[in-house]
Amino acid sequence: MSTLLGSTYKDVGQQKIDILDPTHTFRTMKNWSGLACYATIDSLAAGIFANVLSMRTFYPVFKREYKSGLYSPTVFYFGTWVLKIMMLSFYPVFMYAFLYRSLNVVDQSWDNFFFLMKAAAASSFNATTLGHMWSTFFEDEGTLLSTAFCLQISLGVGGLTVIGKDSSFLSFVTWISPLSKSLELFLRTITSNMQG
């Protein structure tokens, strides 16, 4: 995915806003937001749906082990969550790391790179935790997939809207949305140290 996004949005970090040319400014802002949306949604979907799709395998194990008295629900839930955090955090971090070089952002400092890596880790943590939470609510995988997809979309609603211009509910959902926070962190990396 990083190769596809890197080739599509190559050198997007060098694009600047020109107040005298509204068409160029609009295209630049759409490129920035499009890249941030694609990268963020892809990394969130990977963590969420990896949890959702693995639910079918770990739920019968949990039932069997719980009935035999080997461990409690708390230990099983926490143990699988920690394992999934460690295993699923690699995809967003590697994707953002490979993507960073092709963006050719103005601020090529290590601080900006590590800021993007922290954003990838936060996005991965949010997605894995949400996916793990949703996978414990339902036994049926079909219901879980449709619910997780709808929740991912609804939690991402308004990721680029202006808070305060819409309804209070939409403003609240945007404020708590992990998608909007990840989008903001990604956009800050692209536009870091831009002048003019």
Backbone as ProteinMPNN parsed JSONL, in Angstrom:
{"seq_chain_A": "MSTLLGSTYKDVGQQKIDILDPTHTFRTMKNWSGLACYATIDSLAAGIFANVLSMRTFYPVFKREYKSGLYSPTVFYFGTWVLKIMMLSFYPVFMYAFLYRSLNVVDQSWDNFFFLMKAAAASSFNATTLGHMWSTFFEDEGTLLSTAFCLQISLGVGGLTVIGKDSSFLSFVTWISPLSKSLELFLRTITSNMQG", "coords_chain_A": {"N_chain_A": [[0.816, -1.193, 0.0], [1.996, 1.203, 0.704], [3.693, 1.644, -1.443], [1.901, 2.039, -3.551], [0.475, 4.341, -2.638], [2.669, 6.053, -2.341], [3.584, 6.326, -4.982], [1.361, 7.463, -6.174], [0.959, 9.852, -4.761], [3.401, 11.188, -4.983], [5.949, 13.413, -4.01], [4.16, 15.155, -2.751], [4.565, 16.541, -0.454], [6.053, 18.747, -1.134], [4.372, 20.514, -2.308], [2.831, 23.688, -2.225], [0.748, 26.179, -0.691], [-0.828, 28.705, -2.505], [-1.978, 31.819, -2.277], [-2.766, 33.477, -4.313], [-3.519, 31.892, -6.364], [-6.241, 30.215, -6.47], [-7.147, 27.768, -7.538], [-4.888, 26.097, -7.672], [-4.276, 26.036, -4.944], [-6.576, 24.778, -3.914], [-6.337, 22.254, -5.156], [-3.906, 21.391, -4.028], [-4.576, 21.247, -1.275], [-6.556, 19.29, -1.415], [-5.013, 17.141, -2.305], [-3.325, 16.772, -0.057], [-5.238, 16.169, 1.956], [-6.456, 13.936, 0.793], [-4.358, 12.038, 0.633], [-3.771, 11.792, 3.378], [-6.233, 10.759, 4.293], [-6.475, 8.293, 2.847], [-4.147, 6.892, 3.746], [-4.548, 6.841, 6.535], [-7.084, 5.606, 6.86], [-6.521, 3.132, 5.72], [-4.572, 2.094, 7.481], [-6.054, 2.039, 9.867], [-8.164, 0.314, 9.161], [-6.782, -2.061, 8.758], [-5.947, -2.821, 11.356], [-8.417, -2.967, 12.7], [-10.019, -4.842, 11.225], [-8.383, -7.086, 11.165], [-8.538, -7.965, 13.757], [-11.303, -8.441, 13.928], [-11.679, -10.47, 12.032], [-10.182, -12.504, 13.132], [-11.628, -13.271, 15.261], [-13.305, -15.512, 15.078], [-11.578, -17.639, 15.404], [-10.43, -17.333, 17.998], [-12.539, -17.217, 19.812], [-13.916, -19.774, 20.243], [-11.782, -21.099, 21.531], [-11.529, -19.567, 23.825], [-14.047, -20.132, 25.054], [-13.782, -22.915, 25.56], [-11.477, -22.992, 27.222], [-12.333, -21.415, 29.341], [-14.509, -22.861, 30.356], [-13.158, -25.104, 31.253], [-11.791, -24.013, 33.312], [-9.237, -22.896, 33.162], [-8.379, -20.216, 32.71], [-9.43, -16.85, 33.518], [-12.004, -14.619, 32.205], [-10.993, -11.977, 32.199], [-8.177, -12.204, 32.196], [-7.791, -13.632, 29.816], [-8.886, -11.829, 27.924], [-7.247, -9.522, 28.315], [-4.707, -10.619, 27.799], [-4.867, -11.515, 25.088], [-5.349, -9.057, 23.915], [-2.972, -7.586, 24.442], [-1.139, -9.167, 23.01], [-2.169, -8.835, 20.391], [-1.82, -6.084, 20.059], [0.974, -5.93, 19.956], [1.499, -7.503, 17.675], [-0.033, -6.394, 15.554], [0.812, -3.8, 15.252], [2.878, -3.395, 13.527], [2.266, -3.108, 10.768], [1.041, -0.426, 10.181], [3.201, 1.197, 11.048], [5.411, 0.412, 9.449], [4.286, 0.947, 6.919], [3.884, 3.766, 7.009], [6.547, 4.531, 7.393], [7.847, 3.739, 5.0], [6.367, 5.244, 3.222], [6.945, 7.864, 3.913], [9.396, 8.748, 2.803], [8.867, 8.968, 0.034], [7.074, 11.039, -0.029], [8.445, 13.398, 0.164], [8.587, 15.58, 2.006], [8.77, 18.972, 3.234], [9.993, 19.406, 5.721], [12.469, 17.467, 6.534], [13.473, 16.411, 8.834], [14.64, 14.32, 11.57], [13.013, 14.53, 13.755], [10.488, 15.148, 12.689], [10.059, 12.819, 11.23], [9.982, 10.895, 13.314], [7.77, 11.871, 14.633], [5.768, 11.23, 12.814], [5.991, 8.453, 12.986], [5.149, 8.09, 15.608], [2.52, 8.884, 15.258], [1.642, 6.826, 13.585], [1.899, 4.649, 15.316], [0.044, 5.373, 17.287], [-2.304, 5.369, 15.777], [-2.387, 2.659, 15.099], [-2.618, 1.53, 17.652], [-5.142, 2.536, 18.453], [-6.819, 1.381, 16.461], [-6.402, -1.384, 16.818], [-7.262, -1.734, 19.438], [-9.966, -0.901, 19.263], [-10.92, -2.801, 17.381], [-10.474, -5.161, 18.813], [-12.167, -4.762, 20.969], [-14.694, -4.673, 19.677], [-14.752, -7.247, 18.65], [-15.284, -8.797, 20.823], [-17.92, -8.42, 21.403], [-19.776, -9.772, 19.779], [-20.872, -13.0, 18.65], [-21.365, -13.899, 16.13], [-19.829, -13.738, 13.03], [-20.614, -12.397, 10.672], [-22.469, -10.424, 11.506], [-20.768, -9.013, 13.123], [-18.821, -8.083, 11.284], [-20.353, -6.334, 9.643], [-21.241, -4.534, 11.586], [-18.801, -3.561, 12.612], [-17.765, -2.339, 10.334], [-19.681, -0.323, 9.902], [-19.392, 1.082, 12.324], [-16.739, 1.924, 12.087], [-16.927, 3.654, 9.922], [-18.787, 5.49, 10.981], [-17.389, 6.466, 13.2], [-15.456, 7.804, 11.892], [-16.722, 9.833, 10.677], [-16.901, 13.145, 9.66], [-14.201, 13.711, 9.833], [-12.738, 15.664, 8.584], [-14.256, 17.919, 8.963], [-15.377, 21.147, 10.06], [-15.331, 21.795, 13.377], [-18.096, 22.728, 15.266], [-19.555, 23.892, 13.274], [-21.426, 22.112, 12.511], [-23.938, 19.785, 13.668], [-24.306, 19.22, 17.243], [-23.944, 16.556, 17.956], [-22.469, 15.47, 15.78], [-20.198, 17.034, 16.019], [-19.274, 16.117, 18.497], [-18.762, 13.392, 17.906], [-16.777, 13.712, 15.985], [-14.857, 14.891, 17.569], [-14.122, 12.816, 19.342], [-13.241, 10.908, 17.617], [-11.002, 8.415, 16.517], [-10.083, 8.348, 13.947], [-10.165, 11.02, 13.028], [-8.246, 12.172, 14.693], [-5.922, 10.789, 13.92], [-5.799, 11.59, 11.248], [-5.291, 14.318, 11.595], [-2.744, 14.264, 12.812], [-1.237, 13.102, 10.746], [-1.528, 15.033, 8.708], [-0.239, 17.173, 9.95], [2.378, 16.287, 9.886], [2.957, 16.322, 7.133], [2.725, 19.059, 6.536], [4.585, 20.281, 8.13], [6.802, 22.84, 9.126], [6.37, 24.456, 6.858], [6.679, 27.278, 4.836], [5.12, 30.28, 3.833]], "CA_chain_A": [[0.0, 0.0, 0.0], [2.857, 2.384, 0.731], [4.194, 1.847, -2.804], [0.802, 2.626, -4.321], [0.26, 5.721, -2.189], [3.878, 6.825, -2.621], [3.648, 6.673, -6.404], [0.222, 8.341, -6.497], [1.129, 11.159, -4.116], [4.834, 11.492, -4.951], [6.334, 14.822, -3.816], [3.045, 15.98, -2.278], [5.078, 17.371, 0.626], [6.655, 19.96, -1.689], [3.32, 21.404, -2.802], [2.585, 24.804, -1.314], [-0.483, 26.949, -0.889], [-0.617, 30.003, -3.139], [-3.241, 32.542, -2.097], [-3.118, 34.142, -5.557], [-4.021, 30.879, -7.293], [-7.151, 29.369, -5.685], [-7.252, 26.425, -8.114], [-3.716, 25.354, -7.204], [-4.436, 25.856, -3.499], [-7.612, 23.76, -3.717], [-5.755, 20.96, -5.555], [-2.902, 21.032, -3.023], [-5.253, 20.833, -0.05], [-7.211, 18.007, -1.692], [-3.952, 16.125, -2.317], [-2.928, 16.511, 1.322], [-6.302, 15.469, 2.692], [-6.652, 12.623, 0.177], [-3.281, 11.165, 1.096], [-3.97, 11.526, 4.81], [-7.4, 9.882, 4.438], [-6.149, 6.941, 2.368], [-3.168, 6.245, 4.625], [-5.135, 6.635, 7.85], [-8.15, 4.603, 6.783], [-5.91, 1.833, 5.474], [-3.943, 1.59, 8.704], [-7.113, 1.725, 10.822], [-8.896, -0.873, 8.709], [-5.941, -3.24, 8.962], [-6.02, -3.211, 12.76], [-9.788, -3.313, 13.089], [-10.535, -6.053, 10.595], [-7.568, -8.235, 11.563], [-9.163, -8.431, 15.002], [-12.645, -8.945, 13.654], [-11.605, -11.74, 11.305], [-9.589, -13.553, 13.973], [-12.564, -13.576, 16.337], [-13.829, -16.865, 14.904], [-10.611, -18.625, 15.906], [-10.121, -17.276, 19.421], [-13.72, -17.332, 20.671], [-14.089, -21.157, 20.72], [-10.713, -21.398, 22.483], [-11.915, -18.921, 25.079], [-15.14, -20.904, 25.672], [-13.258, -24.183, 26.046], [-10.573, -22.759, 28.342], [-13.106, -20.872, 30.457], [-15.282, -23.967, 30.936], [-12.252, -26.012, 31.958], [-11.269, -23.294, 34.471], [-7.82, -22.57, 33.018], [-8.198, -18.804, 32.99], [-10.633, -16.018, 33.646], [-12.231, -13.738, 31.045], [-10.13, -10.791, 32.247], [-6.823, -12.582, 31.782], [-7.836, -13.967, 28.392], [-9.117, -10.595, 27.167], [-6.059, -8.678, 28.389], [-3.591, -11.303, 27.142], [-5.016, -11.45, 23.63], [-5.236, -7.654, 23.518], [-1.544, -7.237, 24.435], [-0.538, -9.872, 21.881], [-2.602, -8.197, 19.141], [-1.16, -4.77, 19.973], [2.354, -6.148, 19.512], [1.539, -8.089, 16.336], [-0.68, -5.582, 14.518], [1.348, -2.44, 15.161], [3.943, -3.306, 12.531], [1.813, -2.673, 9.442], [1.015, 1.031, 9.999], [4.53, 1.808, 11.24], [6.2, 0.176, 8.229], [3.676, 1.647, 5.796], [4.198, 5.188, 7.125], [7.989, 4.716, 7.234], [8.166, 3.663, 3.572], [5.664, 6.321, 2.542], [7.539, 9.15, 4.286], [10.465, 9.142, 1.869], [8.326, 9.35, -1.278], [6.3, 12.28, 0.075], [9.382, 14.506, -0.011], [8.083, 16.702, 2.79], [9.72, 20.073, 3.408], [10.736, 19.137, 6.948], [13.036, 16.12, 6.456], [14.201, 16.154, 10.078], [14.317, 13.089, 12.298], [11.888, 14.827, 14.642], [9.26, 15.013, 11.913], [9.906, 11.391, 10.931], [9.533, 10.197, 14.521], [6.402, 12.316, 14.896], [4.915, 10.388, 11.968], [6.01, 7.096, 13.545], [4.259, 8.117, 16.776], [1.151, 8.916, 14.729], [1.336, 5.469, 13.11], [1.717, 3.79, 16.494], [-1.228, 5.745, 17.912], [-3.358, 4.858, 14.894], [-2.413, 1.208, 15.265], [-3.145, 1.247, 18.987], [-6.587, 2.792, 18.411], [-7.502, 0.4, 15.615], [-6.333, -2.704, 17.442], [-8.119, -1.723, 20.625], [-11.369, -0.888, 18.816], [-11.226, -4.095, 16.782], [-10.528, -6.167, 19.873], [-13.39, -4.512, 21.728], [-15.857, -5.092, 18.89], [-14.753, -8.689, 18.443], [-15.805, -9.471, 22.011], [-19.347, -8.152, 21.558], [-20.642, -10.609, 18.951], [-20.395, -14.338, 18.306], [-21.562, -14.083, 14.697], [-18.845, -12.945, 12.287], [-21.296, -11.522, 9.707], [-22.975, -9.265, 12.247], [-19.603, -8.273, 13.59], [-18.206, -7.358, 10.162], [-21.19, -5.197, 9.243], [-21.231, -3.561, 12.677], [-17.478, -2.931, 12.675], [-17.644, -1.441, 9.19], [-20.517, 0.854, 10.172], [-18.788, 1.858, 13.402], [-15.538, 2.585, 11.582], [-17.375, 4.793, 9.113], [-19.417, 6.515, 11.816], [-16.374, 7.113, 14.022], [-14.648, 8.654, 11.032], [-17.559, 10.895, 10.118], [-16.499, 14.486, 10.034], [-12.78, 13.794, 10.109], [-12.212, 16.921, 8.045], [-15.248, 18.985, 9.091], [-15.061, 22.203, 11.017], [-16.098, 21.574, 14.602], [-18.903, 23.883, 15.631], [-20.394, 24.283, 12.152], [-22.443, 21.09, 12.319], [-24.699, 19.476, 14.872], [-23.499, 18.91, 18.422], [-23.579, 15.138, 17.93], [-21.383, 15.296, 14.816], [-19.005, 17.649, 16.617], [-18.782, 15.209, 19.534], [-18.196, 12.208, 17.26], [-15.52, 14.146, 15.378], [-13.902, 15.174, 18.635], [-13.624, 11.564, 19.919], [-12.903, 9.978, 16.549], [-9.586, 8.117, 16.31], [-9.758, 8.663, 12.562], [-9.861, 12.451, 12.885], [-6.964, 12.45, 15.367], [-4.855, 10.268, 13.058], [-5.727, 12.491, 10.093], [-4.636, 15.56, 11.998], [-1.318, 13.997, 13.006], [-0.629, 12.877, 9.441], [-1.466, 16.328, 8.02], [0.795, 17.989, 10.592], [3.679, 15.824, 9.407], [3.142, 16.794, 5.758], [2.828, 20.518, 6.455], [5.528, 20.781, 9.14], [7.814, 23.827, 8.709], [6.119, 25.068, 5.54], [6.654, 28.728, 4.842], [4.417, 30.896, 2.719]], "C_chain_A": [[0.861, 1.259, 0.0], [3.433, 2.682, -0.645], [3.137, 2.512, -3.674], [0.567, 4.084, -3.931], [1.465, 6.604, -2.496], [3.997, 7.225, -4.078], [2.514, 7.608, -6.805], [0.448, 9.754, -5.977], [2.597, 11.557, -4.002], [5.055, 13.005, -4.884], [5.184, 15.727, -3.365], [3.491, 16.903, -1.142], [5.72, 18.66, 0.155], [5.61, 20.953, -2.197], [3.023, 22.468, -1.755], [1.274, 25.492, -1.671], [-0.118, 28.31, -1.466], [-1.936, 30.764, -3.076], [-3.678, 33.276, -3.37], [-3.689, 33.17, -6.588], [-4.937, 29.912, -6.532], [-7.29, 27.948, -6.232], [-6.095, 25.546, -7.648], [-3.827, 25.058, -5.704], [-5.453, 24.767, -3.198], [-7.07, 22.366, -4.045], [-4.735, 20.483, -4.518], [-3.563, 20.537, -1.75], [-5.991, 19.512, -0.234], [-6.185, 16.878, -1.749], [-3.519, 15.762, -0.9], [-3.993, 15.708, 2.062], [-6.566, 14.086, 2.102], [-5.608, 11.626, 0.618], [-3.478, 10.796, 2.561], [-5.142, 10.571, 5.032], [-7.078, 8.457, 4.006], [-5.207, 6.219, 3.325], [-3.769, 5.924, 5.989], [-6.205, 5.555, 7.834], [-7.563, 3.22, 6.55], [-5.277, 1.262, 6.748], [-4.978, 1.254, 9.771], [-7.863, 0.459, 10.432], [-8.089, -2.14, 8.934], [-6.027, -3.725, 10.406], [-7.399, -3.668, 13.18], [-10.191, -4.664, 12.523], [-9.662, -7.278, 10.839], [-8.106, -8.818, 12.872], [-10.507, -9.087, 14.75], [-12.579, -10.314, 12.981], [-10.959, -12.857, 12.117], [-10.511, -13.966, 15.11], [-13.058, -15.012, 16.254], [-12.866, -17.913, 15.466], [-10.402, -18.542, 17.414], [-11.338, -17.443, 20.322], [-13.992, -18.772, 21.119], [-13.001, -21.584, 21.721], [-11.052, -20.8, 23.845], [-13.012, -19.712, 25.784], [-14.623, -22.199, 26.298], [-12.387, -23.976, 27.284], [-11.315, -22.21, 29.564], [-13.905, -21.979, 31.148], [-14.388, -24.928, 31.709], [-11.584, -25.33, 33.159], [-9.806, -22.917, 34.379], [-7.52, -21.082, 33.229], [-9.504, -18.047, 32.948], [-10.814, -15.167, 32.389], [-11.302, -12.524, 31.027], [-8.728, -11.105, 31.744], [-6.793, -12.9, 30.293], [-7.974, -12.705, 27.531], [-7.853, -9.738, 27.148], [-4.876, -9.311, 27.655], [-3.682, -11.257, 25.63], [-4.901, -10.016, 23.132], [-3.765, -7.233, 23.438], [-0.846, -7.903, 23.252], [-0.908, -9.21, 20.553], [-1.98, -6.813, 18.973], [0.256, -4.947, 19.427], [2.405, -6.632, 18.063], [1.007, -7.147, 15.251], [-0.122, -4.168, 14.396], [2.402, -2.297, 14.077], [3.462, -2.744, 11.196], [1.754, -1.155, 9.308], [2.385, 1.687, 10.13], [5.39, 1.617, 10.001], [5.617, 0.917, 7.028], [4.02, 3.136, 5.838], [5.684, 5.442, 6.916], [8.388, 4.68, 5.76], [7.523, 4.803, 2.794], [6.348, 7.674, 2.761], [8.561, 9.636, 3.265], [9.907, 9.622, 0.532], [7.517, 10.641, -1.222], [7.154, 13.509, -0.15], [8.891, 15.757, 0.726], [9.178, 17.744, 2.979], [10.603, 19.828, 4.632], [11.205, 17.678, 6.946], [13.783, 15.732, 7.734], [13.774, 14.826, 10.697], [13.146, 13.312, 13.231], [10.555, 14.659, 13.914], [8.991, 13.543, 11.562], [9.386, 10.63, 12.147], [8.143, 10.642, 14.954], [5.414, 11.486, 14.073], [4.879, 8.954, 12.479], [5.142, 7.016, 14.804], [2.802, 8.159, 16.334], [0.73, 7.543, 14.236], [1.087, 4.529, 14.28], [0.394, 4.102, 17.188], [-2.407, 5.238, 17.085], [-3.498, 3.354, 15.038], [-3.0, 0.811, 16.613], [-4.661, 1.434, 19.019], [-7.327, 1.716, 17.635], [-7.518, -0.98, 16.262], [-7.241, -2.779, 18.657], [-9.587, -1.717, 20.242], [-11.768, -2.228, 18.222], [-11.342, -5.192, 17.815], [-11.804, -6.009, 20.702], [-14.615, -5.014, 20.968], [-15.91, -6.606, 18.73], [-15.225, -9.452, 19.674], [-17.307, -9.288, 22.18], [-20.246, -9.174, 20.867], [-20.027, -11.986, 18.731], [-20.461, -14.568, 16.808], [-20.635, -13.154, 13.92], [-19.499, -11.985, 11.3], [-21.829, -10.261, 10.363], [-21.817, -8.383, 12.691], [-18.96, -7.466, 12.469], [-19.034, -6.153, 9.754], [-21.2, -4.125, 10.322], [-19.895, -2.833, 12.741], [-17.285, -1.96, 11.519], [-18.45, -0.167, 9.428], [-19.928, 1.716, 11.273], [-17.529, 2.574, 12.946], [-15.926, 3.813, 10.765], [-17.95, 5.886, 10.007], [-18.406, 7.194, 12.737], [-15.473, 8.019, 13.191], [-15.422, 9.796, 10.428], [-17.036, 12.238, 10.592], [-15.029, 14.623, 10.341], [-12.171, 15.095, 9.614], [-13.235, 18.052, 8.114], [-14.792, 19.997, 10.117], [-15.953, 21.99, 12.231], [-16.824, 22.857, 14.97], [-19.818, 24.327, 14.507], [-21.544, 23.299, 11.939], [-23.179, 20.86, 13.632], [-23.776, 19.15, 16.037], [-23.075, 17.452, 18.425], [-22.412, 14.898, 16.981], [-20.087, 15.91, 15.348], [-18.412, 16.749, 17.69], [-18.123, 13.984, 18.922], [-16.868, 12.552, 16.599], [-14.455, 14.36, 16.438], [-13.318, 13.888, 19.211], [-13.1, 10.585, 18.878], [-11.405, 9.705, 16.463], [-9.144, 8.422, 14.883], [-9.394, 10.137, 12.411], [-8.55, 12.816, 13.568], [-5.789, 11.964, 14.518], [-4.688, 11.131, 11.81], [-4.982, 13.768, 10.444], [-3.138, 15.355, 12.188], [-0.598, 13.804, 11.676], [-0.492, 14.198, 8.68], [-0.405, 17.245, 8.64], [2.194, 17.578, 10.153], [3.96, 16.359, 8.012], [3.432, 18.288, 5.722], [3.816, 21.112, 7.46], [6.585, 21.693, 8.501], [7.588, 24.387, 7.306], [6.046, 26.586, 5.72], [5.886, 29.223, 3.635], [3.308, 30.085, 2.303]], "O_chain_A": [[0.507, 2.26, -0.623], [3.643, 3.846, -0.986], [3.433, 3.43, -4.439], [0.47, 4.956, -4.795], [1.308, 7.766, -2.869], [4.452, 8.325, -4.39], [2.69, 8.455, -7.681], [0.163, 10.732, -6.668], [2.991, 12.195, -3.026], [4.424, 13.77, -5.613], [5.234, 16.939, -3.578], [2.863, 17.933, -0.897], [5.918, 19.577, 0.952], [5.935, 22.106, -2.483], [2.972, 22.187, -0.558], [0.774, 25.394, -2.792], [0.789, 28.982, -0.975], [-2.901, 30.396, -3.746], [-4.842, 33.657, -3.489], [-4.281, 33.596, -7.58], [-4.468, 28.902, -6.007], [-7.528, 27.016, -5.464], [-6.295, 24.39, -7.274], [-3.508, 23.956, -5.258], [-5.226, 23.927, -2.328], [-7.312, 21.412, -3.306], [-4.706, 19.302, -4.172], [-3.156, 19.514, -1.2], [-6.048, 18.701, 0.69], [-6.462, 15.771, -1.287], [-3.363, 14.584, -0.577], [-3.696, 14.704, 2.708], [-6.871, 13.154, 2.845], [-5.936, 10.485, 0.945], [-3.366, 9.63, 2.937], [-5.056, 9.672, 5.868], [-7.381, 7.511, 4.732], [-5.442, 5.062, 3.674], [-3.525, 4.849, 6.537], [-6.225, 4.685, 8.705], [-8.046, 2.239, 7.115], [-5.435, 0.079, 7.047], [-4.805, 0.284, 10.508], [-8.162, -0.376, 11.286], [-8.653, -3.183, 9.265], [-6.167, -4.924, 10.647], [-7.542, -4.638, 13.925], [-10.653, -5.536, 13.259], [-10.148, -8.404, 10.732], [-8.118, -10.035, 13.055], [-10.808, -10.152, 15.289], [-13.343, -11.214, 13.328], [-11.166, -14.034, 11.821], [-10.211, -14.908, 15.843], [-13.213, -15.664, 17.287], [-13.3, -18.958, 15.951], [-10.214, -19.573, 18.059], [-11.182, -17.781, 21.495], [-14.281, -18.979, 22.297], [-13.276, -22.344, 22.65], [-10.883, -21.444, 24.88], [-12.922, -19.944, 26.99], [-14.98, -22.537, 27.426], [-12.532, -24.69, 28.276], [-10.95, -22.518, 30.699], [-13.971, -22.029, 32.376], [-14.814, -25.503, 32.711], [-10.89, -25.985, 33.937], [-9.179, -22.642, 35.403], [-6.519, -20.732, 33.855], [-10.519, -18.513, 32.431], [-9.88, -15.014, 31.601], [-10.872, -12.089, 29.958], [-8.163, -10.35, 30.952], [-5.875, -12.485, 29.586], [-7.266, -12.54, 26.538], [-7.433, -9.276, 26.087], [-4.128, -8.617, 26.966], [-2.687, -10.99, 24.956], [-4.403, -9.787, 22.03], [-3.358, -6.593, 22.468], [-0.046, -7.266, 22.567], [-0.051, -9.043, 19.686], [-1.65, -6.416, 17.855], [0.685, -4.204, 18.544], [3.275, -6.206, 17.304], [1.548, -7.112, 14.145], [-0.546, -3.414, 13.52], [2.784, -1.176, 13.74], [4.184, -1.978, 10.557], [2.371, -0.62, 8.386], [2.694, 2.631, 9.403], [6.034, 2.563, 9.546], [6.363, 1.456, 6.21], [4.406, 3.71, 4.82], [6.057, 6.456, 6.326], [9.185, 5.508, 5.318], [8.088, 5.273, 1.806], [6.324, 8.53, 1.878], [8.577, 10.815, 2.91], [10.422, 10.582, -0.042], [7.295, 11.274, -2.254], [6.66, 14.543, -0.6], [8.795, 16.84, 0.149], [10.366, 17.434, 2.894], [11.818, 20.023, 4.577], [10.453, 16.772, 7.304], [14.625, 14.834, 7.719], [12.709, 14.286, 10.396], [12.365, 12.393, 13.479], [9.609, 14.094, 14.462], [7.849, 13.084, 11.593], [8.466, 9.821, 12.034], [7.414, 9.871, 15.577], [4.36, 11.09, 14.568], [3.836, 8.304, 12.411], [4.48, 6.006, 15.044], [1.943, 7.54, 16.962], [-0.412, 7.133, 14.442], [0.171, 3.707, 14.239], [-0.303, 3.188, 17.63], [-3.389, 4.739, 17.634], [-4.613, 2.834, 15.093], [-3.786, -0.133, 16.702], [-5.382, 0.589, 19.549], [-8.345, 1.198, 18.096], [-8.542, -1.663, 16.249], [-7.915, -3.787, 18.872], [-10.38, -2.452, 20.831], [-12.844, -2.742, 18.528], [-12.21, -6.059, 17.712], [-12.435, -6.994, 21.085], [-15.47, -5.695, 21.535], [-16.994, -7.186, 18.679], [-15.538, -10.638, 19.578], [-17.909, -9.947, 23.028], [-21.363, -9.418, 21.323], [-18.807, -12.12, 18.638], [-19.684, -15.358, 16.271], [-20.649, -11.94, 14.12], [-19.004, -10.875, 11.102], [-21.66, -9.16, 9.839], [-21.895, -7.155, 12.635], [-18.594, -6.308, 12.665], [-18.491, -5.068, 9.542], [-21.171, -2.934, 10.012], [-19.863, -1.613, 12.908], [-16.712, -0.885, 11.695], [-17.961, 0.936, 9.185], [-19.955, 2.943, 11.181], [-17.271, 3.703, 13.363], [-15.324, 4.878, 10.901], [-17.648, 7.066, 9.825], [-18.547, 8.382, 13.029], [-14.805, 8.901, 13.731], [-14.851, 10.642, 9.74], [-16.765, 12.435, 11.776], [-14.632, 15.555, 11.04], [-11.185, 15.572, 10.177], [-13.1, 19.045, 7.4], [-13.92, 19.719, 10.942], [-17.179, 22.005, 12.124], [-16.234, 23.937, 14.982], [-20.77, 25.068, 14.752], [-22.521, 23.619, 11.262], [-23.057, 21.64, 14.577], [-22.601, 18.841, 15.839], [-21.964, 17.134, 18.851], [-21.463, 14.198, 17.335], [-19.006, 15.358, 15.144], [-17.192, 16.625, 17.792], [-17.049, 13.573, 19.36], [-15.929, 11.756, 16.651], [-13.284, 14.045, 16.224], [-12.132, 13.857, 19.542], [-12.566, 9.535, 19.235], [-10.613, 10.641, 16.349], [-7.974, 8.717, 14.638], [-8.418, 10.467, 11.738], [-7.818, 13.677, 13.08], [-4.774, 12.654, 14.411], [-3.567, 11.375, 11.366], [-4.143, 14.239, 9.676], [-2.344, 16.195, 11.764], [0.521, 14.284, 11.497], [0.548, 14.456, 8.074], [0.251, 18.005, 7.928], [3.092, 18.415, 10.058], [5.073, 16.802, 7.73], [4.29, 18.735, 4.962], [3.87, 22.331, 7.619], [7.178, 21.359, 7.475], [8.553, 24.756, 6.635], [5.419, 27.087, 6.653], [5.985, 28.658, 2.546], [2.594, 30.448, 1.368]]}, "name": "protein", "num_of_chains": 1, "seq": "MSTLLGSTYKDVGQQKIDILDPTHTFRTMKNWSGLACYATIDSLAAGIFANVLSMRTFYPVFKREYKSGLYSPTVFYFGTWVLKIMMLSFYPVFMYAFLYRSLNVVDQSWDNFFFLMKAAAASSFNATTLGHMWSTFFEDEGTLLSTAFCLQISLGVGGLTVIGKDSSFLSFVTWISPLSKSLELFLRTITSNMQG"}
